[in-house]
Amino acid sequence: QVQLVESGGGLVQPGGSLRLSCAASGSIFSPDAMRWYRQAPGKPRELVATITSAGSTNYADSVKGRFTISRDNAKNTMYLQMNSLKPEDTAVYYCNADIRLRATPGYSNYWGQGTQVTVSS
């Protein structure tokens, strides 16, 4: 019923930029909080950034000043602008969101399938 689809990943050189998108779809109300996580091979999944429905943001210290999270509530879409990318940013990036189905009371948490970001020369 709910789909979260990430896009925009790829291969970039150190110092480069990428813009990730996460589109939520289905018979849903506008998502509440949305988040970007990432997971590198052999590492635990890490919270990268959070944005509330009102636009308040929080960032992991490792990305602060380089990444910007944003959203377009009319499009049910969240973005992650990643600048000054480093090899240690290499990971699968996952979209996560708190969403209420129009036909069901209450909120549930959902995950996207992930998009690969590789930072390498």
Stockholm file with secondary structure:
# STOCKHOLM 1.0

chainA/1-121         QVQLVESGGGLVQPGGSLRLSCAASGSIFSPDAMRWYRQAPGKPRELVATITSAGSTNYADSVKGRFTISRDNAKNTMYLQMNSLKPEDTAVYYCNADIRLRATPGYSNYWGQGTQVTVSS
#=GR chainA/1-121 SS CCEEEEECCEEECTTCCEEEEEEEESSBCCCSSEEEEEECTTSCCEEEEEECTTCCEEECTTTTTTEEEEEEGGGTEEEEEECSCCGGGCEEEEEEEEECBTTSSSCEEEECCCEEEEECC
#=GC SS_cons         CCEEEEECCEEECTTCCEEEEEEEESSBCCCSSEEEEEECTTSCCEEEEEECTTCCEEECTTTTTTEEEEEEGGGTEEEEEECSCCGGGCEEEEEEEEECBTTSSSCEEEECCCEEEEECC
//
